[in-house]
């Protein structure tokens, strides 16, 4: 990758310079390269001379000039940069040798050599994990899109990735829906079972307020679900399985899939907690309280310096894992589950085939080489920061510090509704809030299937012709991109009008920009005088226009953008990159007619168009967006 070659070349000269000056190389000194906004300032720049000014007690401009001379004389940036300039107050500006870059094997496709060096081989990504009690809403979809894109990024970077979807089939939410099925009435017809359960869940939560005694029925159902063999347990299992099948079908429309479904009931039946309990008992941080309000509870003690202590001052320092009545908390089961994820527990699940390419934990089945990860990534919204910190703490308490360091919580902001969207759903917005939270208990939210249907109709109405990719596929791409383009910690205030835009920074814009390049290359392929140039053109730096230079720079930045996105676990970086790439291509297309001019010029521009298409293709695949031939 260009920026690595450059950083290594600068580092070599800096090390030699410090040695000559008799100065020890500071451990904190870091070679950073940046992308200048203006192309006349180079394709890369570095402020290393300004960092060295205090260390060497010399003007940064003088240091930059010294480094410039050394780099030019010794060729320590491997000839990939044709020129290095100095700019006040001490910047080093580097200009790519585009001829050599173009000749490099994989210049556009860009192999990912070295990206895995020193990093875990197998990564287990858990995402989606929706309660199996009703239809999924757009907030759930953000989780799934983030998790799926992370999985794609990691696979592209060379990791072995295993994707899990955790199904809480023993929780309050499923119990509430079962109680609602048995104790509420509805006469309305529904196209999907999940929609019926959506209304039922809201109804039963309203009924709990009017008739608190009904909460006793929830307790009965919870006990039945955990015991697992009564009529109530079978009702719960049937509801959960039907809902999960519908949710998985919904996710398929967005290109989202999984390798494993892990059911919470399987964790309990496999006896994971018993083994985890025995391990925790051997530590000095896990004990049974004998007095106070936690008497009879087994708790994991958290030091004041423990993870999440400052951010979660409202939480008690001692985390209850087993209640006084013997009931396990969610955190207890999650600790056991993560010990299994890292291959620490001696026992294991058995699996049955759920569908093609998808396995599910089951009461009986076969063993599979699943789990035993080097790194675990959990995609869960920011409200789960404290429980995730407790799982990490438990790993450390047990002496598994390496595994604790490789447990990553990808936290993200929740999805709420804009005032206009909320009003459209019948929510009272008279209080003038900037955003309105979705609530399954109140039946407030935008269901994934409803959103996709509405978006599809909007796309269908705006299309001038129906060719190539379907309106539903375009709609899914638009929604997915909308949920991915925001930084993870940003709360997405979902607005139907904005989400259905087909211009600007949108998924639809990217698809059109991709198909435009495809159309150009196809037109060239059917013209007898141009056929020989397709796929055989070459870059001619003497013909480079400014728009072409800008586009080449962005293409060259792809591998380091992907690397940064993988390191930061941030799909939004790919979104920003792809949008900028598509915008620069459209500028190039407007200013530089590809199929007009002499043969050398056309060959030159076809080469750039092909490289652009290949690069955007990779970015779209990483984002989980389609790469259609036509729109």
GINORCOR-V241382 format. One record per helix or strand of 2 or more residues. SS is the DSSP state (a for helix, b for strand). FROM is the first residue (numbers start at 1). TO is the last residue. If there is no record, write none. Layout:
BEGIN
SS,FROM,TO  SS,FROM,TO
END
This chain:
BEGIN
a,2,20  b,33,34  a,39,41  b,44,46  a,48,56  a,60,74  b,81,87  b,91,96  a,98,103  b,122,126  a,138,156  b,160,167  a,172,183  a,193,210  a,212,227  a,231,252  b,260,263  a,264,269  a,272,281  b,286,288  b,298,301  b,318,322  a,330,341  b,350,355  b,358,362  b,375,379  a,382,397  a,401,405  b,407,410  b,415,417  a,419,424  b,436,437  a,448,462  a,471,484  b,492,494  a,496,499  a,507,526  a,531,533  a,541,543  a,546,556  a,558,568  a,572,591  a,599,623
END
